[in-house]
């Protein structure tokens, strides 16, 4: 576990960081969520690592893992960054170059770049694949092969909440030979010391994962909060949504990205790869979620949940998880943040609580 650095050593105001911690606790006290974790790095140094509240019936501890929902997606994308850097794939490769059976039902022209930027044209999770089948990888891959496009690939920004991760995972398996859960463990989480992060939870660790708590009757029309609290789902490989981690581990991933690929002596990707990963790719009103979005390769840019940058907004990159969490980093400020709650809220109140913490972190910079 990383050790805390004194705030003044990285040009942060200790009193304002105390205010960050007060806001963190206040949100729990006000009932915005039962429990949460927050970690902050600056210039690769850990300055905040706090947790509080209740996971299920027990208090949140430093080792409590939370469901990441779509905050999983950048960790998943990073596996492709590694394969691209090693010359195994190119962004404009057809997915079918590596997975021939994928070229069906309008997906013949889908590229890896399309997948990472949510322009593949097949955003809907197949109805033929209920969550009870997600543990069967052959059923997952067959469903992805047979999924029909509803938009012309490459033309329409339309968020793929679950399919995104499954397609990336099968590309990784086909190109590298390792299953996705093994690849991400060996190539990302182990080198970075992210010892409490999994995509595909090992059996026996379910008790360390906080379930999500639905905070508003109408907050979750998708039913995700219940589905992704199911132990069977957490043990499956769903790299678009079912990662679990501590806030400290999530922030650590973003600290590595903010440091352009290396952290504490471990190099995950080269600096040029990290810079390429966060370059602006596409913007527009997303047809799946109905809001304006700006995206790089697997990351959201300038998201309101990440606070307001005093520099170039497009230098802030990260990703949120439905109803619950945010992770981000900012090249201009040197910040990297992981904030995970277990209370699933509607968009308006979720975005507000996440943005309040993110902004307080930004305001603590000197």
Beta strands, then each sheet from edge to edge (+ up, - down):
strand 1: 35-42
strand 2: 45-53
strand 3: 65-67
strand 4: 209-210
strand 5: 213-214
strand 6: 244-245
strand 7: 262-263
strand 8: 266-267
strand 9: 282-285
strand 10: 292-295
strand 11: 300-301
strand 12: 316-321
strand 13: 325-330
strand 14: 335-341
strand 15: 343-344
sheet 1: 2+ 1- 14+ 13- 12+ 11-
sheet 2: 4+ 3+ 6-
sheet 3: 5+ 15+
sheet 4: 7+ 8-
sheet 5: 9+ 10-
end
